[in-house]
Amino acid sequence: MKRMLFLVLFELKKILNRKKALLFLVALNVVPLVASLALLIAFVKFKGFGFGEIQFSVLHEVVQGLFTGHVKLFAFIAPFFLALVVGDSFSTEFSRGYMKMLLLTPINRWQVITAKTVAIMIFLLLAVCIGGMFLQADLLIARTLTQNSGLIPESMVQNLPGGLGELGDLVKNRPPTYLVSTASALQLLAMTFFGNLMLIGFFIVFSLFFESAILMSFTSLSVLMGIHTFYLVASGLLNKIDPWYDALAKWCFTRHLDDIFAIKNIQSILDGKASLLSEGIFSSLLAVSIWTAAFYLLATLIFSRRQILH
């Protein structure tokens, strides 16, 4: 167990020591980072010029759009960075002989691939957590901007009797008393993390056949986009020609990512109308988990049979 933990920490240190890793962490969280700066400037300007607080309804839409945009952009650009990270951890080490040196130590091959996989997963988790911290900073600034903006306190609302005319209608139709709930934010971050685990497994399988991280990234991303393009065409056009295409498109694993990161799902979670346990979202996460396990087992099988020490 200690050897395994040491190996995971060793692999994680190698990932974080690469300069491009810091660039990846910033690029993956560009939306909340820029939004934090923008909201901070807005806070300083509004307070400095004495304009008062921004209305709650305005920032409510802005912050919800910020969360939606971050999750969608993260889902869109994460594959490009994850492919390079996986390529550096596997393909590059094959070409430089690091993998051979590692296998000369008293460890099993399954331990090597497990440690590298866990290290990459921790890197992904770190990227998600950094985005979460920036988003939390955005929320704190936005909540400060909406202080004393005319919202009816929740304690007063609970004590109001029924039938209060216009005041009753105001209470009934009042906006939510929070910009984004903590539960919704955590669920979105968890969805982002688990949704990308499948891609890590996919890229690891490809990395075992290449000794160049760039070539591996280009090939795996091309195959990934090809599979997704087939899914979009087959489910949107070819299924009208022959139902067989629709049945084949259902086996395209990329469709689960589309389902998970659909804007309606993100907004439903933000509004508190859905959760990770909701039927559509949970089934997609379950399918992603199965595909992740399948890719990992396939990668372990290929790695155990590859000729490295020769």
Secondary structure, DSSP 4 states (H G I P E B T S, - for coil): -HHHHHHHHHHHHHHHHSHHHHHHHHHHTHHHHHHHHHHHHHHHHHHHHT--PPPHHHHHHHHHHHHHHHHHHHHHHHHHHHHHHHHHHTHHHHHHTHHHHHHTSS--HHHHHHHHHHHHHHHHHHHHHHHHHHHHHHHHHHHHHTTTSSPPPHHHHHHPPS--THHHHHHHTPPPS-SS-HHHHHHHHHHHHHHHHHHHHHHHHHHTT-S-HHHHHHHHHHHHHHHHHHHHHIIIIIHHH-HHHHHHHTT-THHHHHHHT-HHHHHHHHTTS--TTSHHHHHHHHHHHHHHHHHHHHHHHHHHHS----
